[in-house]
Amino acid sequence: MEAIKAVFEAKKLEGKPALVTFITAGYPRKHDTVSILLAMEAGGADIIEVGVPFSDPIADGPVIQEANNVALENEVDYMIVLEQVKEARMKGLNAPILLMGYYNPILAYGEDKAIEEARAAGANGFIIVDLPPEEGINFRKKCTRACLSYIPLIAPSTSPHRIRFLASIADSFLYVVSKMGTTGSSIHGSMNSALPDLISRVREYTTLPLAVGFGVATRAHFDVAMDAGADGIVIGSRLVAVIKQASKDEMSKAVEDYCREISLKGLDPPTQSRPSSTSTKLPPNLTLVNGHCSIPPRRFLPKPRRMNGQYISPCSSCLPRRFGEFGGQYVPESMFDAMNQLEEAHDAMIHDPSFWEEFESLSGFMNRPSKLYFAEKLTEYANGAQIWLKREDMVHTGSHNINNAIAQILLARRIGKKRIIAETGSGQHGIATASVCARFSMDCVIYMGAEDVQRQALSVLQMKMFGAKVVVVDSGSRALKDAVNEAMRDCVTNLATTYFLVGSCFGPHPFPTMVRDYQRVIGREIKWQMNDVKGKLPDVVVACVGGGSNAIGAFYDFIPEKNVRLIGVEGGGEGLKGERHSAPLSKGEPGVLHGVRTYILQSNKGQISNTHTIGAGLNYPVVSPEHSWLKDSGRAKYVTATDEEALRAFRLCTQLEGIIPALESSHAVWEGIRLAQTLSKENDLVICLSGRGDKDVEYISELLKGSWADRLDWHI
């Protein structure tokens, strides 16, 4: 920490900004890192950021994404990064080093161990992109005790109130993100013309140095940032590009030459008198307790509202940031204020009777309420509990996703957003989003993994027919996880105009709670429908779980009903003994991805695992934080169904009931039948049939041309 302060003091006396450089450790080869670090310092770098590789760097552009992927292929992890820092120190590197990256690898390594070993290796601090101070209170305390700096980030979207708070907790400098979006720069690009104003706004609240990053590629860019008042200027993506373009033998020289070109080391570069600022008091509703922020909770006075003849519990709108230890807002700074504004907008909307009136007025469009159907033939086959199907497959666009899509499009209209983006795996959320965008004349962009595009061709065609643009994601595992990554990057880049219509109960607060509130119509209807036909509650509710939206919608109103068993069914893929499954609740560990702390499928190094399941909508390594809480509390039980079991359930439902279920829903059908066989005929078991299977028919027909036909004894 003190070394960082000393650099900025020295540069201030020289009248020059500090050059802060970045490289992903382990790129392009594991053994290149130390020589690159030394070359940076030789070329005039004053502070060096060393990137800790992560599989899913959502705030980074293509250049640094590629560097992360290469480093991971080179088997570089946090421990190796520290070894490289230590080696660089032994070889004479003097510049302060900041470890920059994402939280999950550090969480997996262990916070205490990660911080202590970083200090011992010679690091001077951390920049953790997705660990805002509110989520990193303990981490920040530990850094302070170890005399390591914790660097807050400030974005163009950061409000004055929050700038003031971030300035109050900074200990060495603040990192100012010069533009919205992901990392990246071009020698042909230009700096944000609003940068002087952004720096001026931050200077109202702090005397600490300000380092500007994002978009700097040339000395001309450097000069623009210097003239705008920056005390430090960060260059990352351009350096990665320089390394990529250099031959292996000339790599270090190319780095040193480029850094000299920027720093003008050995020449007499222009100087600038560094502006000063005045310190400021904290806002009246924000105080520091033991050196850390304390923000009073919002106070809600909710009133119950009627919907479909039912009163909605006011506690559903309290929007908890946590479900036990799960949940939170692990987001880049550029998204933080936007998430809080979204929370306020959602809270205001669900307390507004006109919203519910408008929502209910669209029941005809949605085809709600969906029917509760007695599955006579499946019940006869199971010879146990009475099996009921909650027919979400019969609502408009063929899945439960329409409930959430309608509610969120109404919210987007209320806050003035006209461009809608969404992610999809099975295609059902994409179709629902495209449909409501067509209905309300909104621009629509759907991100979908290349593998899913291939096997869900009918869904892609439907989205396009509604007028949506489908963006094929060819990175990573080319599945839902990667579609979410790209959608989040789009959201960060276009925050002012764009609404991210999240399709499931994942993501940072308030998304998990919002989607649950919009999907709980499923459980409310099950309650009154079962009461109408049987005069009682069901004994069991079963639903498939990917991100978890249809399941939490079906479960939520039954959580207080202790006599109702709640069973979630994950994608077991080829079985839990191997790695080809999609079962974070069954085989995952707590971690952080896509803005939320929850159960995640990951390696022991904190890298996100690829997943596999025959149901594309379940093919996701992250699950709703509320499901994680229900699992740990014991209120719900989570099991798996394999690909084979899902296909067998698909066939049973199709040929016995004449109903073609989605492959995702087929997982729940399998477990529902299996469980019904263990229960008495007096019991009632409801399966949430979350979607129809038209989208899967062509895919299954292709499977049945191969070994699956004999395996299932199903020849068509």
TITIPA-178944 format. One line per 3 residues: for each residue x, y, z of C-alpha. Coordinates in steps of 0.2 Angstrom, whole numbers. Layout:
X/Y/Z | ...
REM end
This chain:
0/0/0 | 14/12/5 | 24/8/-11
8/13/-22 | 7/29/-12 | 25/33/-14
24/31/-33 | 10/43/-35 | 19/56/-24
34/54/-34 | 25/56/-50 | 16/71/-43
32/80/-40 | 38/76/-57 | 21/83/-64
18/67/-74 | 5/54/-72 | 10/36/-68
10/23/-81 | 0/7/-75 | 2/-8/-86
-8/-24/-86 | -4/-42/-92 | -13/-58/-89
-2/-70/-80 | 3/-85/-90 | 0/-77/-107
5/-82/-120 | 16/-95/-111 | 17/-99/-93
36/-95/-92 | 34/-78/-101 | 26/-68/-87
41/-64/-77 | 51/-57/-92 | 36/-47/-97
34/-39/-80 | 53/-34/-80 | 51/-27/-98
36/-17/-93 | 46/-9/-79 | 61/-6/-90
50/3/-102 | 44/15/-89 | 29/6/-80
27/13/-63 | 13/1/-57 | 9/-16/-64
-7/-25/-64 | -6/-44/-65 | -22/-53/-71
-27/-68/-62 | -34/-80/-75 | -53/-83/-74
-64/-94/-86 | -78/-81/-86 | -72/-63/-86
-88/-54/-89 | -81/-36/-88 | -68/-40/-101
-68/-38/-120 | -62/-51/-133 | -43/-48/-131
-42/-51/-112 | -55/-65/-113 | -43/-74/-125
-28/-71/-114 | -38/-78/-99 | -42/-94/-110
-24/-96/-115 | -18/-94/-98 | -30/-107/-91
-25/-119/-105 | -7/-116/-99 | -13/-122/-81
-10/-105/-73 | -19/-103/-57 | -18/-91/-42
-4/-100/-33 | 6/-100/-49 | 3/-81/-51
10/-78/-34 | 25/-89/-38 | 28/-78/-54
26/-62/-43 | 39/-69/-31 | 51/-74/-45
49/-56/-53 | 54/-48/-36 | 69/-60/-34
75/-54/-51 | 74/-36/-46 | 56/-30/-50
53/-14/-40 | 36/-8/-46 | 21/-10/-35
11/-25/-41 | -8/-26/-40 | -17/-43/-42
-32/-40/-54 | -46/-52/-57 | -62/-60/-52
-68/-65/-34 | -72/-84/-37 | -53/-90/-39
-49/-81/-23 | -64/-87/-14 | -59/-105/-19
-41/-102/-13 | -47/-95/3 | -47/-77/7
-35/-77/22 | -23/-88/13 | -24/-78/-3
-21/-62/5 | -7/-68/16 | 2/-77/2
0/-62/-9 | 9/-51/4 | 22/-63/6
25/-65/-13 | 27/-46/-15 | 10/-40/-21
4/-23/-15 | -14/-24/-17 | -30/-30/-26
-42/-25/-39 | -57/-37/-39 | -68/-33/-53
-84/-41/-46 | -81/-38/-28 | -89/-21/-24
-85/-14/-7 | -102/-19/0 | -99/-37/-4
-80/-36/1 | -81/-29/18 | -72/-43/26
-60/-45/12 | -56/-26/13 | -53/-28/32
-41/-42/29 | -31/-32/16 | -29/-18/28
-22/-29/41 | -10/-36/28 | -5/-18/23
-12/-22/5 | -22/-10/-4 | -40/-13/-10
-44/-2/-25 | -62/4/-28 | -68/6/-46
-78/21/-52 | -88/21/-68 | -96/34/-78
-113/27/-72 | -108/29/-53 | -119/41/-44
-112/56/-34 | -118/48/-18 | -108/32/-22
-93/41/-28 | -92/49/-11 | -94/33/-2
-80/24/-13 | -69/39/-11 | -71/37/8
-65/19/8 | -50/20/-4 | -33/19/4
-21/23/-11 | -30/28/-26 | -46/25/-36
-48/17/-53 | -59/27/-64 | -66/17/-79
-66/30/-93 | -81/23/-103 | -95/11/-101
-92/-7/-108 | -79/-20/-107 | -60/-18/-108
-53/-15/-125 | -44/-2/-135 | -39/2/-152
-25/13/-159 | -39/20/-171 | -51/24/-157
-54/39/-147 | -55/43/-128 | -72/47/-120
-75/66/-123 | -84/66/-106 | -68/60/-97
-63/78/-90 | -81/80/-83 | -80/62/-75
-63/66/-67 | -69/83/-61 | -84/75/-53
-74/62/-43 | -62/76/-38 | -76/84/-28
-75/70/-16 | -56/65/-14 | -38/71/-14
-32/53/-18 | -24/50/-35 | -36/44/-49
-30/31/-62 | -40/31/-78 | -42/14/-88
-51/7/-103 | -48/13/-120 | -30/19/-119
-19/12/-133 | -8/26/-139 | 3/41/-132
-11/52/-139 | -24/43/-129 | -12/45/-114
-10/63/-116 | -29/66/-117 | -31/57/-101
-17/67/-93 | -24/83/-99 | -41/78/-92
-32/77/-75 | -28/58/-72 | -14/54/-60
-12/37/-67 | -16/29/-84 | -19/11/-86
-15/1/-102 | -20/-17/-104 | -29/-24/-119
-16/-15/-131 | -2/-23/-122 | -9/-40/-124
-11/-36/-142 | 7/-31/-143 | 12/-47/-135
2/-57/-147 | 9/-48/-162 | 27/-51/-157
38/-66/-161 | 42/-77/-146 | 60/-71/-146
56/-52/-147 | 41/-52/-135 | 50/-44/-121
58/-31/-132 | 41/-27/-140 | 34/-24/-123
48/-13/-117 | 48/-3/-133 | 29/0/-132
30/5/-114 | 44/17/-118 | 33/24/-133
20/28/-120 | 30/33/-105 | 43/43/-115
56/36/-103 | 73/44/-106 | 65/59/-115
58/74/-107 | 39/71/-108 | 26/85/-105
21/89/-88 | 5/94/-80 | 2/102/-63
-9/90/-54 | -26/96/-48 | -31/96/-30
-47/93/-22 | -57/96/-6 | -62/82/5
-80/80/9 | -91/73/22 | -101/57/20
-119/58/15 | -131/60/29 | -138/42/28
-120/34/26 | -108/32/40 | -92/23/44
-92/10/57 | -74/4/62 | -68/11/46
-82/2/35 | -98/8/27 | -115/6/36
-130/10/25 | -147/10/34 | -159/-3/26
-173/4/16 | -190/4/25 | -205/-3/16
-223/-1/21 | -230/-14/9 | -249/-16/8
-256/-33/2 | -262/-33/-16 | -275/-44/-24
-271/-55/-40 | -282/-68/-47 | -293/-67/-31
-278/-70/-20 | -269/-58/-8 | -250/-57/-11
-240/-58/5 | -232/-41/8 | -216/-50/13
-213/-55/-5 | -208/-37/-9 | -194/-35/4
-181/-40/-9 | -168/-48/2 | -150/-47/-3
-147/-64/4 | -156/-81/6 | -145/-87/20
-127/-85/14 | -133/-85/-4 | -137/-70/-16
-129/-53/-16 | -123/-41/-29 | -106/-46/-36
-105/-35/-51 | -93/-23/-59 | -95/-5/-53
-103/1/-69 | -119/-10/-65 | -120/-7/-46
-131/9/-46 | -141/2/-60 | -145/-14/-49
-151/-3/-35 | -162/8/-46 | -169/-8/-53
-174/-14/-36 | -182/2/-32 | -192/2/-49
-197/-16/-45 | -203/-13/-28 | -213/3/-33
-221/-8/-47 | -227/-22/-37 | -235/-10/-25
-244/-1/-38 | -262/-8/-41 | -261/-2/-59
-247/-14/-63 | -257/-29/-57 | -272/-23/-67
-261/-21/-83 | -253/-38/-79 | -270/-46/-77
-277/-38/-92 | -264/-48/-102 | -270/-64/-96
-278/-68/-112 | -262/-65/-121 | -253/-76/-109
-267/-89/-108 | -267/-89/-90 | -272/-97/-78
-264/-113/-85 | -273/-129/-81 | -270/-142/-68
-272/-158/-77 | -275/-175/-69 | -263/-187/-78
-274/-202/-77 | -262/-214/-88 | -246/-209/-79
-255/-211/-62 | -261/-229/-68 | -243/-232/-74
-235/-227/-57 | -249/-236/-47 | -246/-225/-33
-249/-206/-29 | -262/-196/-40 | -251/-187/-53
-256/-170/-59 | -248/-159/-72 | -247/-140/-70
-249/-136/-89 | -236/-122/-91 | -233/-130/-108
-250/-123/-114 | -247/-105/-110 | -242/-93/-124
-226/-97/-132 | -226/-114/-124 | -217/-112/-107
-218/-103/-90 | -206/-90/-97 | -220/-79/-103
-225/-75/-85 | -208/-67/-82 | -206/-59/-99
-223/-50/-98 | -219/-43/-80 | -201/-38/-85
-207/-29/-101 | -219/-19/-91 | -205/-14/-79
-193/-10/-94 | -207/2/-101 | -209/10/-84
-191/15/-83 | -190/20/-101 | -179/6/-108
-183/2/-126 | -170/-10/-131 | -172/-27/-123
-158/-41/-122 | -160/-58/-116 | -151/-75/-114
-158/-92/-119 | -153/-110/-119 | -168/-120/-124
-175/-106/-133 | -190/-105/-123 | -186/-89/-114
-179/-82/-130 | -196/-85/-139 | -206/-78/-124
-195/-62/-124 | -196/-60/-143 | -215/-62/-142
-217/-48/-129 | -205/-37/-138 | -216/-39/-154
-231/-35/-144 | -224/-20/-136 | -214/-14/-151
-197/-16/-142 | -180/-19/-150 | -175/-37/-146
-158/-45/-145 | -156/-63/-140 | -140/-71/-135
-139/-90/-138 | -124/-102/-137 | -119/-110/-154
-122/-128/-148 | -140/-123/-142 | -143/-114/-159
-139/-130/-168 | -150/-141/-158 | -164/-128/-156
-166/-123/-174 | -185/-121/-173 | -184/-110/-158
-171/-99/-167 | -183/-97/-182 | -197/-93/-170
-187/-79/-162 | -182/-72/-179 | -200/-72/-185
-205/-62/-170 | -192/-49/-176 | -178/-53/-164
-160/-53/-168 | -151/-69/-163 | -133/-67/-158
-124/-84/-159 | -111/-85/-145 | -96/-96/-151
-85/-94/-135 | -82/-105/-121 | -93/-120/-120
-105/-112/-133 | -120/-115/-121 | -131/-105/-109
-117/-100/-98 | -108/-91/-112 | -124/-83/-118
-126/-76/-101 | -108/-69/-102 | -111/-60/-118
-128/-53/-113 | -120/-46/-97 | -106/-38/-107
-119/-30/-118 | -129/-24/-103 | -113/-16/-96
-109/-8/-112 | -126/-1/-116 | -133/2/-99
-141/19/-103 | -153/12/-116 | -154/-7/-113
-164/-18/-102 | -157/-36/-98 | -173/-46/-97
-165/-61/-87 | -174/-77/-89 | -171/-86/-73
-168/-84/-55 | -149/-81/-57 | -139/-65/-57
-136/-51/-45 | -149/-45/-33 | -163/-40/-37
-165/-52/-52 | -167/-68/-42 | -181/-60/-31
-189/-51/-46 | -190/-67/-57 | -197/-77/-42
-210/-64/-39 | -216/-64/-57 | -216/-83/-58
-225/-87/-41 | -241/-86/-51 | -238/-104/-54
-238/-110/-36 | -253/-98/-32 | -263/-106/-45
-258/-124/-40 | -264/-120/-22 | -281/-114/-27
-284/-126/-41 | -279/-141/-30 | -291/-134/-17
-305/-133/-30 | -303/-151/-36 | -297/-160/-20
-301/-148/-5 | -283/-149/0 | -265/-145/-4
-254/-157/-14 | -243/-168/-4 | -228/-166/-16
-223/-153/-29 | -210/-158/-42 | -201/-146/-54
-185/-147/-65 | -171/-135/-60 | -158/-126/-71
-157/-108/-66 | -173/-113/-56 | -187/-101/-61
-201/-113/-64 | -196/-122/-49 | -196/-107/-37
-212/-101/-45 | -220/-118/-41 | -212/-119/-24
-212/-102/-16 | -230/-101/-10 | -228/-119/-2
-212/-115/8 | -222/-111/24 | -233/-127/21
-222/-139/30 | -232/-154/25 | -229/-151/6
-213/-159/0 | -204/-149/-13 | -193/-159/-25
-181/-151/-38 | -174/-161/-52 | -157/-156/-60
-149/-162/-76 | -140/-178/-72 | -132/-179/-89
-122/-195/-91 | -122/-198/-72 | -114/-189/-56
-99/-200/-55 | -91/-191/-70 | -91/-173/-75
-104/-173/-89 | -119/-167/-79 | -127/-151/-74
-131/-153/-56 | -124/-138/-45 | -135/-142/-31
-130/-160/-31 | -112/-159/-35 | -107/-141/-34
-99/-129/-21 | -103/-112/-15 | -95/-99/-26
-98/-83/-36 | -103/-81/-54 | -114/-69/-64
-116/-58/-50 | -122/-70/-37 | -116/-81/-23
-124/-98/-24 | -120/-117/-28 | -109/-118/-44
-101/-132/-53 | -82/-127/-53 | -65/-134/-51
-55/-134/-35 | -46/-118/-42 | -62/-108/-44
-63/-110/-63 | -81/-113/-69 | -84/-131/-76
-92/-135/-92 | -109/-144/-91 | -119/-157/-100
-137/-162/-100 | -149/-166/-114 | -161/-152/-109
-152/-136/-115 | -162/-125/-103 | -154/-135/-88
-137/-134/-95 | -130/-121/-83 | -117/-122/-69
-126/-109/-58 | -142/-111/-49 | -154/-98/-40
-148/-93/-23 | -165/-96/-16 | -164/-114/-21
-147/-115/-13 | -154/-109/3 | -169/-121/2
-156/-135/0 | -146/-130/14 | -161/-127/26
-168/-144/21 | -184/-137/16 | -183/-143/-2
-174/-159/-9 | -164/-159/-25 | -161/-175/-35
-156/-178/-53 | -162/-187/-68 | -150/-193/-82
-151/-190/-100 | -158/-208/-102 | -171/-206/-89
-177/-189/-96 | -179/-197/-113 | -188/-212/-106
-200/-199/-97 | -202/-190/-113 | -208/-206/-121
-219/-211/-107 | -228/-194/-106 | -230/-193/-125
-236/-210/-128 | -247/-212/-112 | -254/-195/-110
-253/-188/-128 | -243/-173/-121 | -226/-169/-128
-216/-162/-114 | -200/-151/-116 | -184/-161/-112
-181/-150/-97 | -198/-154/-90 | -196/-173/-94
-183/-173/-80 | -197/-168/-68 | -209/-181/-76
-196/-195/-72 | -194/-190/-54 | -213/-187/-52
-217/-205/-58 | -203/-213/-48 | -208/-204/-32
-227/-207/-35 | -223/-226/-36 | -217/-225/-18
-233/-216/-11 | -250/-221/-7 | -265/-218/-19
-272/-205/-6 | -257/-194/-10 | -257/-180/-23
-241/-176/-33 | -240/-161/-44 | -227/-160/-58
-224/-143/-65 | -224/-146/-84 | -213/-131/-88
-213/-131/-107 | -219/-141/-122 | -207/-151/-132
-210/-146/-150 | -193/-138/-150 | -185/-155/-145
-194/-166/-158 | -181/-164/-172 | -166/-166/-160
-174/-182/-152 | -177/-189/-170 | -159/-186/-174
-154/-195/-158 | -165/-210/-162 | -155/-212/-178
-140/-218/-168 | -137/-229/-153 | -151/-221/-143
-164/-231/-153 | -158/-248/-147 | -154/-241/-129
-172/-235/-127 | -179/-249/-138 | -188/-234/-147
-188/-236/-166 | -198/-223/-176
REM end
